[in-house]
Amino acid sequence: MNGILVVSATRSEAAYVMDRYETVITGIGKVDAAVAVTSALASYPADARPLVINIGTAGALHTHHSGLFLPSAVLNHDISSEVLRSLGHPVEDVVEIDDGDGSVLATGDSFVSDAQIRDALAARADLVDMEGFAVAFAARRMGARCRLVKHVSDHADDSAMDWPQQVDRSARELARWLAERY
């Protein structure tokens, strides 16, 4: 192939990805994403792992955010990091991503559609999704480089319930970005 492994949570988000890319559909959520990425990367020799490009939709945590983002950091927002650290257990809850645009993505297993939850997350991040941290963490653990490419589909409030109607527009933008760069 071309040294690229495209990773998407759903087929609808990857609907327009060209056949020249190996594509893995992980399923929704951190566990499915981590298992799928680890399994896919394990099929490559350790010294020849592809660049993992995670494409997908994200909720904007600030009303002025729209369009495409390449996060520079991704955080696991729904793990009790401070509590676990206070109990003596180290927790990696942030992954830094090379070549990002300065934005921060928050990943959690809860679908954010409540403005109050969104506003609390907005103090720490720009965007929210359900797989990015797991993809980046698994790629790093497997020795692969990773990029996250997220397209805003909603504003992580009740508009998120319109995701099925918005995903096609996002999928087109994500595939266009991928084809233009790789």
MDTraj code that builds the backbone (N, CA, C; nanometers):
import mdtraj as md
import numpy as np

residues = "MET ASN GLY ILE LEU VAL VAL SER ALA THR ARG SER GLU ALA ALA TYR VAL MET ASP ARG TYR GLU THR VAL ILE THR GLY ILE GLY LYS VAL ASP ALA ALA VAL ALA VAL THR SER ALA LEU ALA SER TYR PRO ALA ASP ALA ARG PRO LEU VAL ILE ASN ILE GLY THR ALA GLY ALA LEU HIS THR HIS HIS SER GLY LEU PHE LEU PRO SER ALA VAL LEU ASN HIS ASP ILE SER SER GLU VAL LEU ARG SER LEU GLY HIS PRO VAL GLU ASP VAL VAL GLU ILE ASP ASP GLY ASP GLY SER VAL LEU ALA THR GLY ASP SER PHE VAL SER ASP ALA GLN ILE ARG ASP ALA LEU ALA ALA ARG ALA ASP LEU VAL ASP MET GLU GLY PHE ALA VAL ALA PHE ALA ALA ARG ARG MET GLY ALA ARG CYS ARG LEU VAL LYS HIS VAL SER ASP HIS ALA ASP ASP SER ALA MET ASP TRP PRO GLN GLN VAL ASP ARG SER ALA ARG GLU LEU ALA ARG TRP LEU ALA GLU ARG TYR".split()
xyz = np.array([
    [0.0855, -0.1193, 0.0000],
    [0.0000, 0.0000, 0.0000],
    [0.0894, 0.1248, 0.0000],
    [0.0452, 0.2291, 0.0703],
    [0.1153, 0.3566, 0.0625],
    [0.1704, 0.4052, 0.1970],
    [0.1821, 0.3171, 0.2946],
    [0.2354, 0.3569, 0.4243],
    [0.1380, 0.4341, 0.5106],
    [0.0105, 0.4304, 0.4740],
    [-0.0945, 0.5024, 0.5481],
    [-0.1990, 0.4015, 0.5941],
    [-0.2378, 0.4111, 0.7192],
    [-0.3496, 0.3338, 0.7721],
    [-0.4559, 0.4337, 0.8166],
    [-0.5665, 0.4381, 0.7453],
    [-0.6765, 0.5288, 0.7790],
    [-0.7660, 0.4577, 0.8801],
    [-0.7958, 0.5273, 0.9880],
    [-0.8772, 0.4717, 1.0946],
    [-0.9983, 0.5619, 1.1150],
    [-1.1155, 0.5002, 1.1162],
    [-1.2401, 0.5728, 1.1370],
    [-1.3313, 0.4900, 1.2259],
    [-1.4088, 0.5553, 1.3081],
    [-1.5013, 0.4827, 1.3956],
    [-1.6135, 0.4169, 1.3168],
    [-1.6657, 0.4874, 1.2179],
    [-1.7823, 0.4365, 1.1446],
    [-1.7580, 0.4376, 0.9939],
    [-1.8301, 0.3511, 0.9264],
    [-1.8224, 0.3482, 0.7794],
    [-1.8703, 0.4803, 0.7199],
    [-1.9690, 0.5422, 0.7819],
    [-2.0218, 0.6663, 0.7263],
    [-1.9183, 0.7788, 0.7292],
    [-1.8298, 0.7807, 0.8292],
    [-1.7262, 0.8837, 0.8344],
    [-1.6174, 0.8588, 0.7295],
    [-1.6003, 0.7353, 0.6887],
    [-1.4981, 0.6985, 0.5898],
    [-1.5589, 0.6692, 0.4526],
    [-1.6817, 0.7098, 0.4305],
    [-1.7559, 0.6726, 0.3094],
    [-1.6861, 0.7139, 0.1799],
    [-1.6079, 0.8213, 0.1814],
    [-1.5473, 0.8724, 0.0586],
    [-1.3956, 0.8527, 0.0538],
    [-1.3423, 0.7755, 0.1467],
    [-1.1992, 0.7458, 0.1453],
    [-1.1705, 0.6559, 0.0251],
    [-1.0714, 0.6929, -0.0528],
    [-1.0401, 0.6171, -0.1743],
    [-0.9818, 0.4799, -0.1404],
    [-1.0003, 0.3874, -0.2334],
    [-0.9565, 0.2491, -0.2148],
    [-0.8052, 0.2340, -0.2014],
    [-0.7303, 0.3342, -0.2393],
    [-0.5840, 0.3209, -0.2317],
    [-0.5316, 0.3201, -0.0885],
    [-0.6184, 0.3511, 0.0081],
    [-0.5790, 0.3521, 0.1488],
    [-0.6313, 0.2273, 0.2187],
    [-0.5456, 0.1669, 0.3010],
    [-0.5958, 0.0631, 0.3903],
    [-0.6785, 0.1353, 0.4968],
    [-0.8002, 0.0897, 0.5168],
    [-0.8906, 0.1567, 0.6095],
    [-0.9422, 0.0575, 0.7125],
    [-0.9397, 0.1000, 0.8386],
    [-0.9910, 0.0193, 0.9485],
    [-1.1098, 0.0934, 1.0099],
    [-1.2226, 0.0253, 1.0181],
    [-1.3405, 0.0785, 1.0863],
    [-1.3403, 0.0167, 1.2254],
    [-1.3266, 0.0997, 1.3268],
    [-1.3047, 0.0503, 1.4630],
    [-1.4315, 0.0176, 1.5396],
    [-1.5393, 0.0854, 1.5076],
    [-1.6556, 0.0847, 1.5953],
    [-1.6444, 0.2052, 1.6878],
    [-1.7502, 0.2326, 1.7598],
    [-1.7572, 0.3541, 1.8416],
    [-1.7037, 0.3295, 1.9819],
    [-1.6251, 0.4247, 2.0303],
    [-1.5761, 0.4220, 2.1676],
    [-1.4295, 0.3865, 2.1781],
    [-1.3739, 0.4155, 2.2960],
    [-1.2304, 0.3999, 2.3183],
    [-1.1838, 0.2551, 2.3155],
    [-1.2581, 0.1642, 2.3744],
    [-1.2133, 0.0250, 2.3793],
    [-1.2074, -0.0336, 2.2393],
    [-1.3154, -0.0202, 2.1631],
    [-1.3163, -0.0726, 2.0258],
    [-1.2045, -0.0111, 1.9422],
    [-1.1833, 0.1195, 1.9573],
    [-1.0802, 0.1870, 1.8788],
    [-0.9409, 0.1364, 1.9145],
    [-0.9114, 0.1245, 2.0433],
    [-0.7789, 0.0785, 2.0855],
    [-0.7522, -0.0640, 2.0383],
    [-0.8503, -0.1509, 2.0514],
    [-0.8327, -0.2907, 2.0093],
    [-0.8127, -0.2989, 1.8581],
    [-0.8934, -0.2273, 1.7819],
    [-0.8838, -0.2330, 1.6353],
    [-0.7500, -0.1788, 1.5853],
    [-0.7042, -0.0690, 1.6417],
    [-0.5775, -0.0101, 1.5980],
    [-0.4609, -0.1010, 1.6364],
    [-0.4619, -0.1518, 1.7572],
    [-0.3554, -0.2421, 1.8012],
    [-0.3503, -0.3662, 1.7132],
    [-0.4653, -0.4236, 1.6860],
    [-0.4717, -0.5428, 1.6021],
    [-0.4207, -0.5149, 1.4611],
    [-0.4628, -0.4031, 1.4028],
    [-0.4183, -0.3685, 1.2674],
    [-0.2676, -0.3456, 1.2637],
    [-0.2139, -0.2735, 1.3601],
    [-0.0706, -0.2441, 1.3603],
    [0.0140, -0.3676, 1.3896],
    [-0.0409, -0.4606, 1.4645],
    [0.0327, -0.5833, 1.4963],
    [0.0598, -0.6677, 1.3716],
    [-0.0148, -0.6452, 1.2653],
    [0.0060, -0.7223, 1.1420],
    [0.1247, -0.6703, 1.0602],
    [0.1832, -0.5589, 1.1012],
    [0.2997, -0.5013, 1.0340],
    [0.4263, -0.5346, 1.1128],
    [0.5386, -0.5459, 1.0448],
    [0.6653, -0.5586, 1.1179],
    [0.6868, -0.4337, 1.2042],
    [0.7462, -0.4506, 1.3191],
    [0.7653, -0.3390, 1.4125],
    [0.8411, -0.2224, 1.3501],
    [0.9302, -0.2494, 1.2563],
    [1.0083, -0.1433, 1.1949],
    [0.9457, -0.0879, 1.0664],
    [0.8230, -0.1285, 1.0367],
    [0.7575, -0.0839, 0.9123],
    [0.6101, -0.0515, 0.9344],
    [0.5795, 0.0037, 1.0493],
    [0.4391, 0.0365, 1.0779],
    [0.4000, 0.1639, 1.0035],
    [0.2758, 0.1688, 0.9537],
    [0.2309, 0.2846, 0.8745],
    [0.1998, 0.4055, 0.9623],
    [0.1842, 0.5182, 0.8974],
    [0.1317, 0.6372, 0.9621],
    [-0.0180, 0.6142, 0.9830],
    [-0.0642, 0.6266, 1.1061],
    [-0.2057, 0.6114, 1.1375],
    [-0.2714, 0.7486, 1.1248],
    [-0.3743, 0.7571, 1.0421],
    [-0.4501, 0.8817, 1.0278],
    [-0.5931, 0.8532, 1.0710],
    [-0.6284, 0.9100, 1.1846],
    [-0.7634, 0.8937, 1.2380],
    [-0.8502, 1.0068, 1.1856],
    [-0.9458, 0.9718, 1.0990],
    [-1.0412, 1.0706, 1.0482],
    [-1.1740, 1.0505, 1.1198],
    [-1.2444, 1.1596, 1.1410],
    [-1.3758, 1.1458, 1.2031],
    [-1.4382, 1.2798, 1.2362],
    [-1.5588, 1.2710, 1.2833],
    [-1.6322, 1.3898, 1.3237],
    [-1.6004, 1.4230, 1.4689],
    [-1.6285, 1.5472, 1.5057],
    [-1.6092, 1.5922, 1.6431],
    [-1.7107, 1.7008, 1.6738],
    [-1.7425, 1.7100, 1.8002],
    [-1.8269, 1.8196, 1.8457],
    [-1.7386, 1.9381, 1.8814],
    [-1.7803, 2.0580, 1.8422],
    [-1.7068, 2.1795, 1.8781],
    [-1.7451, 2.2191, 2.0198],
    [-1.6454, 2.2484, 2.1015],
    [-1.6709, 2.2898, 2.2398],
    [-1.6813, 2.4412, 2.2538],
    [-1.6548, 2.5118, 2.1449],
    [-1.6660, 2.6580, 2.1407],
    [-1.7471, 2.6939, 2.0165],
    [-1.8361, 2.7891, 2.0291],
    [-1.9282, 2.8201, 1.9194],
    [-1.8578, 2.8727, 1.7947],
    [-1.7385, 2.9289, 1.8074],
    [-1.6683, 2.9831, 1.6910],
    [-1.5912, 2.8764, 1.6125],
    [-1.5889, 2.7531, 1.6605],
    [-1.5172, 2.6464, 1.5895],
    [-1.6061, 2.5821, 1.4840],
    [-1.5483, 2.5650, 1.3664],
    [-1.6154, 2.4931, 1.2579],
    [-1.5074, 2.4451, 1.1623],
    [-1.5434, 2.3529, 1.0762],
    [-1.4505, 2.3055, 0.9753],
    [-1.3586, 2.1956, 1.0239],
    [-1.2374, 2.1921, 0.9652],
    [-1.1421, 2.0835, 0.9850],
    [-1.0345, 2.1219, 1.0869],
    [-0.9976, 2.0265, 1.1728],
    [-0.8946, 2.0474, 1.2740],
    [-0.7958, 1.9314, 1.2724],
    [-0.6704, 1.9616, 1.3030],
    [-0.5650, 1.8617, 1.3212],
    [-0.5098, 1.8817, 1.4620],
    [-0.5722, 1.8216, 1.5616],
    [-0.5331, 1.8465, 1.7004],
    [-0.3854, 1.8192, 1.7280],
    [-0.3279, 1.9029, 1.8143],
    [-0.1895, 1.8873, 1.8591],
    [-0.1809, 1.8043, 1.9865],
    [-0.2939, 1.7891, 2.0529],
    [-0.2992, 1.7077, 2.1746],
    [-0.4385, 1.6484, 2.1861],
    [-0.4430, 1.5310, 2.2478],
    [-0.5710, 1.4661, 2.2730],
    [-0.5693, 1.4178, 2.4170],
    [-0.6790, 1.4434, 2.4882],
    [-0.6866, 1.4026, 2.6281],
    [-0.8025, 1.3082, 2.6512],
    [-0.7821, 1.2192, 2.7457],
    [-0.8839, 1.1223, 2.7867],
    [-0.9659, 1.1917, 2.8954],
    [-1.0800, 1.2472, 2.8586],
    [-1.1508, 1.3359, 2.9514],
    [-1.2350, 1.2652, 3.0560],
    [-1.2614, 1.1369, 3.0407],
    [-1.3509, 1.0749, 3.1382],
    [-1.2847, 0.9660, 3.2224],
    [-1.1556, 0.9841, 3.2484],
    [-1.0864, 0.8973, 3.3427],
    [-1.0526, 0.9824, 3.4658],
    [-1.0591, 0.9245, 3.5816],
    [-1.0339, 0.9968, 3.7069],
    [-0.8832, 1.0056, 3.7331],
    [-0.8135, 1.0781, 3.6491],
    [-0.6678, 1.0851, 3.6538],
    [-0.6154, 1.1331, 3.7882],
    [-0.6704, 1.2431, 3.8376],
    [-0.6206, 1.3000, 3.9633],
    [-0.6383, 1.2028, 4.0790],
    [-0.7523, 1.1383, 4.0875],
    [-0.7774, 1.0422, 4.1946],
    [-0.6811, 0.9243, 4.1837],
    [-0.6673, 0.8698, 4.0643],
    [-0.5779, 0.7559, 4.0452],
    [-0.4324, 0.7920, 4.0773],
    [-0.3908, 0.9110, 4.0364],
    [-0.2541, 0.9548, 4.0691],
    [-0.2362, 0.9693, 4.2197],
    [-0.3380, 1.0231, 4.2866],
    [-0.3277, 1.0398, 4.4324],
    [-0.3195, 0.9059, 4.5040],
    [-0.3652, 0.8001, 4.4391],
    [-0.3574, 0.6651, 4.4957],
    [-0.2288, 0.5944, 4.4543],
    [-0.1421, 0.6679, 4.3853],
    [-0.0127, 0.6126, 4.3479],
    [-0.0074, 0.5411, 4.2151],
    [-0.1092, 0.5584, 4.1324],
    [-0.1118, 0.4921, 4.0022],
    [-0.0880, 0.5947, 3.8920],
    [0.0204, 0.5792, 3.8171],
    [0.0444, 0.6736, 3.7077],
    [-0.0610, 0.6562, 3.5983],
    [-0.1063, 0.7668, 3.5458],
    [-0.2077, 0.7649, 3.4407],
    [-0.1605, 0.8548, 3.3273],
    [-0.1575, 0.7999, 3.2080],
    [-0.1298, 0.8811, 3.0896],
    [-0.2645, 0.9229, 3.0330],
    [-0.2949, 1.0502, 3.0447],
    [-0.4250, 1.0963, 2.9975],
    [-0.4165, 1.2033, 2.8898],
    [-0.2942, 1.2272, 2.8391],
    [-0.2742, 1.3220, 2.7294],
    [-0.1721, 1.2618, 2.6337],
    [-0.2016, 1.2697, 2.5047],
    [-0.1058, 1.2314, 2.4012],
    [-0.0823, 1.3545, 2.3148],
    [0.0442, 1.3913, 2.3017],
    [0.0826, 1.5021, 2.2132],
    [0.0952, 1.4467, 2.0706],
    [0.0504, 1.5251, 1.9738],
    [0.0503, 1.4835, 1.8329],
    [0.1365, 1.5807, 1.7527],
    [0.2322, 1.5278, 1.6782],
    [0.3173, 1.6119, 1.5932],
    [0.2367, 1.6730, 1.4791],
    [0.2818, 1.7894, 1.4341],
    [0.2268, 1.8561, 1.3159],
    [0.0800, 1.8943, 1.3288],
    [0.0349, 1.9198, 1.4507],
    [-0.1034, 1.9619, 1.4702],
    [-0.1196, 2.1115, 1.4518],
    [-0.2424, 2.1573, 1.4659],
    [-0.2743, 2.2985, 1.4452],
    [-0.2880, 2.3769, 1.5760],
    [-0.2541, 2.3149, 1.6891],
    [-0.2645, 2.3821, 1.8185],
    [-0.3930, 2.3514, 1.8938],
    [-0.4870, 2.2875, 1.8291],
    [-0.6130, 2.2558, 1.8965],
    [-0.5976, 2.1337, 1.9868],
    [-0.6897, 2.1214, 2.0819],
    [-0.6915, 2.0096, 2.1761],
    [-0.8237, 1.9354, 2.1599],
    [-0.8133, 1.8042, 2.1469],
    [-0.9298, 1.7156, 2.1351],
    [-0.9490, 1.6427, 2.2677],
    [-1.0710, 1.6393, 2.3172],
    [-1.1057, 1.5616, 2.4363],
    [-1.1810, 1.4370, 2.3903],
    [-1.1380, 1.3205, 2.4393],
    [-1.2020, 1.1945, 2.4015],
    [-1.2644, 1.1305, 2.5240],
    [-1.3860, 1.0815, 2.5075],
    [-1.4534, 1.0087, 2.6148],
    [-1.5565, 0.9144, 2.5570],
    [-1.6015, 0.8239, 2.6396],
    [-1.6989, 0.7255, 2.5935],
    [-1.8426, 0.7753, 2.6012],
    [-1.8637, 0.8949, 2.6501],
    [-1.9985, 0.9507, 2.6560],
    [-2.0226, 1.0413, 2.5355],
    [-2.1369, 1.0246, 2.4730],
    [-2.1777, 1.1097, 2.3615],
    [-2.2209, 1.2440, 2.4209],
    [-2.1492, 1.3498, 2.3910],
    [-2.1759, 1.4800, 2.4518],
    [-2.2819, 1.5537, 2.3709],
    [-2.3973, 1.5707, 2.4334],
    [-2.5065, 1.6441, 2.3693],
    [-2.5725, 1.7396, 2.4685],
    [-2.5035, 1.7676, 2.5761],
    [-2.5550, 1.8542, 2.6823],
    [-2.4651, 1.9774, 2.6929],
    [-2.5243, 2.0964, 2.6846],
    [-2.4475, 2.2204, 2.6848],
    [-2.3675, 2.2383, 2.8141],
    [-2.4181, 2.1938, 2.9262],
    [-2.3458, 2.2085, 3.0529],
    [-2.2181, 2.1227, 3.0540],
    [-2.2271, 2.0015, 3.0064],
    [-2.1091, 1.9144, 2.9970],
    [-2.0112, 1.9725, 2.8955],
    [-2.0646, 2.0193, 2.7833],
    [-1.9799, 2.0821, 2.6816],
    [-1.9017, 2.1984, 2.7402],
    [-1.9681, 2.2845, 2.8134],
    [-1.9019, 2.4024, 2.8690],
    [-1.7920, 2.3643, 2.9681],
    [-1.8134, 2.2593, 3.0455],
    [-1.7090, 2.2128, 3.1384],
    [-1.5876, 2.1604, 3.0599],
    [-1.6103, 2.0859, 2.9534],
    [-1.5004, 2.0353, 2.8710],
    [-1.4275, 2.1486, 2.7982],
    [-1.4996, 2.2543, 2.7654],
    [-1.4419, 2.3661, 2.6897],
    [-1.3306, 2.4365, 2.7661],
    [-1.3252, 2.4189, 2.8966],
    [-1.2169, 2.4781, 2.9749],
    [-1.0839, 2.4081, 2.9474],
    [-1.0896, 2.2856, 2.8919],
    [-0.9690, 2.2052, 2.8698],
    [-0.9413, 2.1732, 2.7234],
    [-1.0411, 2.1905, 2.6366],
    [-1.0251, 2.1431, 2.4994],
    [-1.1078, 2.2268, 2.4024],
    [-1.0828, 2.2026, 2.2749],
    [-1.1550, 2.2709, 2.1675],
    [-1.2644, 2.1844, 2.1065],
    [-1.2388, 2.0525, 2.1024],
    [-1.3265, 1.9575, 2.0350],
    [-1.3468, 1.8357, 2.1244],
    [-1.4516, 1.7580, 2.0930],
    [-1.4760, 1.6334, 2.1654],
    [-1.5129, 1.5233, 2.0673],
    [-1.4591, 1.4021, 2.0935],
    [-1.4964, 1.2847, 2.0151],
    [-1.4976, 1.1628, 2.1060],
    [-1.5072, 1.0438, 2.0468],
    [-1.5172, 0.9216, 2.1267],
    [-1.4071, 0.8201, 2.0976],
    [-1.3099, 0.8525, 2.0093],
    [-1.2058, 0.7556, 1.9738],
    [-1.0641, 0.8120, 1.9674],
    [-1.0465, 0.9386, 1.9452],
    [-0.9156, 0.9963, 1.9157],
    [-0.8053, 0.9595, 2.0140],
    [-0.8321, 0.9721, 2.1432],
    [-0.7290, 0.9383, 2.2420],
    [-0.6881, 0.7926, 2.2295],
    [-0.7835, 0.7041, 2.2169],
    [-0.7527, 0.5611, 2.2087],
    [-0.6701, 0.5288, 2.0852],
    [-0.7020, 0.5908, 1.9726],
    [-0.6265, 0.5687, 1.8492],
    [-0.4831, 0.6177, 1.8672],
    [-0.4667, 0.7397, 1.9175],
    [-0.3329, 0.7968, 1.9352],
    [-0.2515, 0.7178, 2.0371],
    [-0.3144, 0.6777, 2.1459],
    [-0.2458, 0.6018, 2.2510],
    [-0.2010, 0.4657, 2.1989],
    [-0.2893, 0.3954, 2.1300],
    [-0.2553, 0.2636, 2.0751],
    [-0.1446, 0.2755, 1.9709],
    [-0.1533, 0.3754, 1.8846],
    [-0.0497, 0.3945, 1.7829],
    [0.0856, 0.4193, 1.8492],
    [0.0874, 0.5061, 1.9484],
    [0.2132, 0.5356, 2.0182],
    [0.2695, 0.4105, 2.0841],
    [0.1854, 0.3348, 2.1518],
    [0.2305, 0.2116, 2.2175],
    [0.2854, 0.1102, 2.1185],
    [0.2312, 0.1112, 1.9965],
    [0.2749, 0.0169, 1.8929],
    [0.3905, 0.0719, 1.8090],
    [0.4372, 0.1928, 1.8415],
    [0.5509, 0.2498, 1.7709],
    [0.5178, 0.3114, 1.6366],
    [0.3929, 0.3498, 1.6170],
    [0.3505, 0.4108, 1.4901],
    [0.3235, 0.5600, 1.5102],
    [0.3523, 0.6369, 1.4079],
    [0.3162, 0.7792, 1.4104],
    [0.1657, 0.7914, 1.3911],
    [0.1101, 0.9040, 1.4357],
    [-0.0349, 0.9223, 1.4274],
    [-0.0679, 1.0677, 1.4008],
    [-0.1715, 1.0865, 1.3212],
    [-0.2323, 1.2188, 1.3008],
    [-0.3810, 1.2044, 1.3253],
    [-0.4390, 1.3062, 1.3829],
    [-0.5831, 1.3107, 1.4029],
    [-0.6388, 1.4202, 1.3134],
    [-0.7438, 1.3871, 1.2399],
    [-0.8080, 1.4840, 1.1511],
    [-0.9567, 1.4795, 1.1828],
    [-1.0074, 1.5895, 1.2368],
    [-1.1461, 1.5930, 1.2828],
    [-1.2225, 1.7057, 1.2138],
    [-1.3456, 1.6748, 1.1753],
    [-1.4324, 1.7747, 1.1133],
    [-1.5497, 1.7995, 1.2067],
    [-1.5780, 1.9250, 1.2327],
    [-1.6866, 1.9611, 1.3246],
    [-1.8208, 1.9270, 1.2615],
    [-1.8962, 1.8433, 1.3311],
    [-2.0289, 1.8033, 1.2834],
    [-2.1406, 1.8686, 1.3637],
    [-2.1069, 1.9188, 1.4827],
    [-2.2092, 1.9748, 1.5718],
    [-2.1388, 2.0559, 1.6795],
    [-2.2158, 2.1097, 1.7728],
    [-2.1589, 2.1906, 1.8812],
    [-2.1744, 2.1245, 2.0173],
    [-2.1713, 1.9919, 2.0207],
    [-2.1741, 1.9151, 2.1460],
    [-2.2846, 1.9637, 2.2393],
    [-2.3996, 1.9840, 2.1804],
    [-2.5195, 2.0200, 2.2558],
    [-2.6344, 1.9412, 2.1930],
    [-2.7567, 1.9885, 2.2038],
    [-2.8658, 1.9112, 2.1446],
    [-2.8548, 1.9012, 1.9916],
    [-2.7720, 1.9860, 1.9288],
    [-2.7496, 1.9743, 1.7842],
    [-2.6751, 1.8452, 1.7494],
    [-2.6086, 1.7845, 1.8476],
    [-2.5373, 1.6583, 1.8228],
    [-2.6331, 1.5463, 1.7834],
    [-2.7578, 1.5594, 1.8210],
    [-2.8556, 1.4569, 1.7855],
    [-2.8858, 1.4562, 1.6355],
    [-2.8389, 1.5602, 1.5638],
    [-2.8525, 1.5652, 1.4181],
    [-2.7321, 1.5046, 1.3475],
    [-2.6426, 1.4375, 1.4226],
    [-2.5204, 1.3816, 1.3656],
    [-2.5472, 1.2970, 1.2409],
    [-2.6481, 1.2097, 1.2393],
    [-2.6698, 1.1286, 1.1184],
    [-2.6919, 1.2129, 0.9920],
    [-2.7492, 1.3312, 1.0071],
    [-2.7715, 1.4172, 0.8912],
    [-2.6465, 1.4978, 0.8543],
    [-2.5526, 1.5127, 0.9472],
    [-2.4335, 1.5940, 0.9243],
    [-2.3127, 1.5144, 0.8766],
    [-2.3110, 1.3843, 0.9040],
    [-2.1904, 1.3050, 0.8828],
    [-2.1471, 1.2993, 0.7360],
    [-2.2371, 1.3015, 0.6418],
    [-2.1990, 1.2930, 0.5010],
    [-2.1130, 1.4129, 0.4604],
    [-2.1512, 1.5314, 0.5013],
    [-2.0729, 1.6518, 0.4702],
    [-1.9328, 1.6405, 0.5308],
    [-1.9255, 1.5941, 0.6546],
    [-1.7958, 1.5762, 0.7192],
    [-1.7126, 1.4707, 0.6470],
    [-1.7741, 1.3606, 0.6088],
    [-1.7014, 1.2525, 0.5400],
    [-1.6406, 1.3021, 0.4095],
    [-1.7117, 1.3844, 0.3377],
    [-1.6587, 1.4395, 0.2124],
    [-1.5367, 1.5278, 0.2378],
    [-1.5451, 1.6126, 0.3398],
    [-1.4334, 1.7013, 0.3732],
    [-1.3114, 1.6231, 0.4205],
    [-1.3338, 1.5212, 0.5011],
    [-1.2237, 1.4393, 0.5516],
    [-1.1541, 1.3655, 0.4375],
    [-1.2301, 1.3077, 0.3464],
    [-1.1719, 1.2364, 0.2328],
    [-1.0975, 1.3320, 0.1397],
    [-1.1504, 1.4506, 0.1207],
    [-1.0838, 1.5508, 0.0368],
    [-0.9487, 1.5877, 0.0971],
    [-0.9463, 1.6131, 0.2285],
    [-0.8208, 1.6470, 0.2968],
    [-0.7186, 1.5343, 0.2786],
    [-0.7609, 1.4125, 0.3000],
    [-0.6727, 1.2964, 0.2901],
    [-0.6149, 1.2839, 0.1488],
    [-0.6991, 1.2919, 0.0476],
    [-0.6557, 1.2765, -0.0919],
    [-0.5601, 1.3867, -0.1342],
    [-0.5794, 1.5073, -0.0829],
    [-0.4931, 1.6201, -0.1197],
    [-0.3547, 1.6100, -0.0552],
    [-0.3427, 1.5393, 0.0550],
    [-0.2150, 1.5358, 0.1280],
    [-0.1412, 1.4034, 0.1179],
    [-0.2126, 1.2956, 0.0921],
    [-0.1496, 1.1643, 0.0893],
    [-0.1963, 1.0873, -0.0336],
])
top = md.Topology()
chain = top.add_chain()
for i, resn in enumerate(residues, 1):
    res = top.add_residue(resn, chain, resSeq=i)
    for name in ("N", "CA", "C"):
        top.add_atom(name, md.element.get_by_symbol(name[0]), res)
traj = md.Trajectory(xyz[None], top)
